[in-house]
C-alpha cells in the first residue's frame, strides 16, 4: 500500500514537472521571444515569482520520492526505471540552477530601458536551457511511468 502511494506521488510529481515545463516551452517561450526587449524583461520579471520558489521545492520532493522508490520499488526493472526518472529530475535541477537561475538573476538586474547589447543572445540561451530541462523532465516522467508499470507486473 505504501509503495503504491509513493509511486502515485512520484507519477504526479514527475508529470507535474514535465507538464509545467512543457507549457513554458510551448506557450511562454514563444510569447517571450516575440516581445521587444523592454517588454520581455518586464514580463519575465512578472513570471519568475510564480515559479520560484515553488518549482525547486517540487523538484526536491520528487527527487526524494524517486530515491526512495529505487530502494523499495520491488523488481529490478522498476528500480532501474525509477533511477532513470530520478536522473531526469537531477537533470532538471542542474540545468535550472546552473543555467536558468543565473540568467534570471542577470535579467532581473537590468533596467528595462537600458538593456545590454547582447540581450537577444541571452534570451536565446535561456530558451535553449529551458528546452533542455523540459527534455529531462519529459524523459523523467516517461521513465517513471515505465517504473510504475514494472512495479505492478
C-alpha positions as CSV (number, residue, x, y, z in Angstrom):
1,X,0.0,0.0,0.0
2,X,2.7,2.5,1.0
3,X,4.7,1.6,-2.2
4,X,1.6,2.3,-4.3
5,X,1.1,5.7,-2.7
6,X,4.8,6.5,-3.2
7,X,4.6,5.5,-6.9
8,X,1.4,7.5,-7.3
9,X,3.0,10.6,-5.8
10,X,6.1,10.1,-7.9
11,X,4.0,9.9,-11.1
12,X,2.1,13.0,-10.0
13,X,5.3,14.9,-9.3
14,X,7.2,13.9,-12.4
15,X,4.1,14.5,-14.5
16,X,3.6,18.0,-13.0
17,X,7.2,19.0,-13.6
18,X,7.1,17.8,-17.2
19,X,3.7,19.4,-17.7
20,X,4.7,22.8,-16.4
21,X,8.0,22.9,-18.3
22,X,6.2,21.7,-21.5
23,X,3.7,24.5,-21.1
24,X,6.5,27.0,-20.6
25,X,8.3,25.6,-23.7
26,X,5.2,25.5,-26.0
27,X,3.4,28.7,-24.9
28,X,5.5,31.0,-22.8
29,X,8.9,30.8,-24.6
30,X,7.5,31.7,-28.0
31,X,5.5,34.5,-26.5
32,X,8.5,35.9,-24.6
33,X,10.7,35.6,-27.7
34,X,8.2,37.6,-29.7
35,X,8.4,40.6,-27.3
36,X,10.7,43.6,-27.8
37,X,13.4,43.8,-25.2
38,X,11.9,46.2,-22.6
39,X,8.6,44.3,-22.6
40,X,10.4,40.9,-22.5
41,X,12.3,42.0,-19.3
42,X,9.0,43.3,-17.7
43,X,7.0,40.1,-18.5
44,X,9.9,37.9,-17.5
45,X,10.1,39.6,-14.1
46,X,6.4,39.1,-13.6
47,X,6.5,35.4,-14.3
48,X,9.6,34.5,-12.2
49,X,7.9,34.8,-8.8
50,X,5.2,32.4,-9.9
51,X,7.7,29.6,-10.5
52,X,10.3,30.3,-7.9
53,X,10.4,29.0,-5.1
54,X,7.6,26.5,-5.8
55,X,9.2,24.5,-8.7
56,X,12.6,23.9,-7.0
57,X,10.7,22.6,-3.9
58,X,8.6,20.3,-6.0
59,X,11.7,19.1,-7.8
60,X,13.4,18.2,-4.4
61,X,10.3,16.4,-3.1
62,X,10.0,14.4,-6.4
63,X,13.7,13.6,-6.4
64,X,13.4,12.3,-2.8
65,X,10.5,10.1,-3.8
66,X,12.5,8.7,-6.7
67,X,15.4,7.8,-4.4
68,X,13.1,6.0,-2.0
69,X,11.5,4.1,-4.9
70,X,14.8,3.0,-6.2
71,X,15.2,1.3,-2.8
72,X,11.7,-0.2,-2.3
73,X,10.2,-0.5,-5.8
74,X,10.4,-4.3,-6.0
75,X,11.6,-5.8,-9.3
76,X,14.9,-4.7,-10.7
77,X,13.4,-3.2,-13.9
78,X,11.2,-1.0,-11.7
79,X,14.2,0.2,-9.6
80,X,16.2,0.9,-12.8
81,X,13.4,2.9,-14.3
82,X,12.8,4.9,-11.2
83,X,16.5,5.5,-11.0
84,X,16.4,6.8,-14.6
85,X,13.4,9.0,-13.7
86,X,15.3,10.4,-10.7
87,X,18.3,11.1,-13.0
88,X,16.0,13.1,-15.2
89,X,14.9,15.2,-12.2
90,X,18.5,15.8,-11.3
91,X,19.0,17.0,-14.9
92,X,16.1,19.4,-14.5
93,X,17.6,20.7,-11.2
94,X,21.1,21.1,-12.7
95,X,20.0,22.9,-15.8
96,X,17.8,25.2,-13.7
97,X,20.4,26.0,-11.1
98,X,23.4,26.3,-13.4
99,X,21.8,27.9,-16.4
100,X,18.3,29.4,-16.0
101,X,18.5,30.8,-12.4
102,X,21.8,32.7,-13.0
103,X,20.3,34.1,-16.3
104,X,17.1,35.1,-14.4
105,X,19.1,37.0,-11.8
106,X,21.0,38.8,-14.5
107,X,17.8,39.7,-16.3
108,X,16.2,40.9,-13.1
109,X,19.2,43.3,-12.5
110,X,18.7,45.0,-15.9
111,X,17.0,48.3,-16.3
112,X,14.2,47.8,-18.9
113,X,15.2,50.9,-20.8
114,X,18.9,50.2,-20.8
115,X,19.3,46.6,-22.0
116,X,22.8,45.3,-22.7
117,X,23.7,44.8,-26.4
118,X,23.8,41.0,-26.1
119,X,20.3,40.7,-24.6
120,X,18.9,38.8,-27.6
121,X,21.6,36.2,-27.3
122,X,20.9,35.7,-23.6
123,X,17.2,35.3,-24.3
124,X,18.1,32.6,-26.8
125,X,20.4,30.9,-24.3
126,X,17.6,31.0,-21.7
127,X,15.2,29.4,-24.2
128,X,17.7,26.6,-25.1
129,X,18.3,25.9,-21.4
130,X,14.5,25.7,-20.8
131,X,14.2,23.3,-23.8
132,X,16.9,21.1,-22.3
133,X,15.3,20.9,-18.8
134,X,12.0,20.2,-20.5
135,X,13.5,17.2,-22.2
136,X,15.0,16.0,-18.9
137,X,11.6,16.3,-17.2
138,X,9.7,14.5,-20.0
139,X,12.3,11.7,-20.0
140,X,12.0,11.5,-16.3
141,X,8.2,11.3,-16.5
142,X,8.4,8.6,-19.2
143,X,10.8,6.6,-17.1
144,X,8.6,7.0,-14.0
145,X,5.6,5.6,-16.0
146,X,7.7,2.6,-17.0
147,X,8.9,2.1,-13.5
148,X,5.2,2.1,-12.3
149,X,4.4,-0.5,-15.0
150,X,7.3,-2.7,-14.0
151,X,6.5,-2.4,-10.3
152,X,3.0,-3.8,-10.8
153,X,3.9,-6.7,-13.1
